[in-house]
Amino acid sequence: MAKPEVMPFGDGHYRCVIYGLGPYIADYEEQALLTCIVHNWCPRCLAYCNNLDDDGALHCCHDHAEMLITEFTLDALWNEYGIVGELVPFTNDFIWADIYELIAPDILHQIIKGAFKDHLVEWVEKYLCLMHGNSHANEILDDIDQQIAAVAPFPGLHHFPQGQHFKQWTSDDFKALMKVYLPAIKGHVPPEIVRTFHAFLEFCYLM
């Protein structure tokens, strides 16, 4: 990463090349291990887990982490900054590799499964139970399941004969449910929730 190497290119010319590392895609457990952070802290910023909307939160970087480690005790690092001070990231001595910048989201586990299935879909169920009580909420959820199951056959759309409630989920099931879930909940939840799903799905498809 420091000494250029002469390499042939497809156009027949030779150029000096300095190698670096690209995005490191991993699930959250591995991200926490790679960046040496406390579980439930973010590997990309210093926002507290109970205040993720803080626009003033600093982004994590190698130099900042090094400065904190030299200035604070292990307890302060753990509790105030979410850093495991006894550990050192494997990229610590790499010139052109900041592990905090390299970390990229795991689209399946953190976006599709984590944000959509485990957060937004459960959010709808909790909202319905809170607003209508368990009995009426279950009736609404059954109607949502019926609408999901009643989706007409169409190329690219998965058929869910039993609705969204089945034991074993695959990555294809998560992606397929995203395509039919929004129209199924419309009319059962406030427009603000529908717009939230719309914005999230648009973000996923743009990725």
Secondary structure, DSSP 8 states (H G I E B T S, - for coil): --S-EEEE-TTS-EEEE------EE--HHHHHHHHTB-TTS-SSB---TT-TT-TT--B--HHHHHHHHHHS-HHHIIIII-B-TT---TTTT-TT--HHHHEE--IIIIIIIIIIIIIIIHHHHHHHHHHHHHHHHHHHHHHHHHHHHT----TT----TTTT--S---HHHHHHHHHHHHHHHBTTB-HHHHHHHHHHHHHHHH-
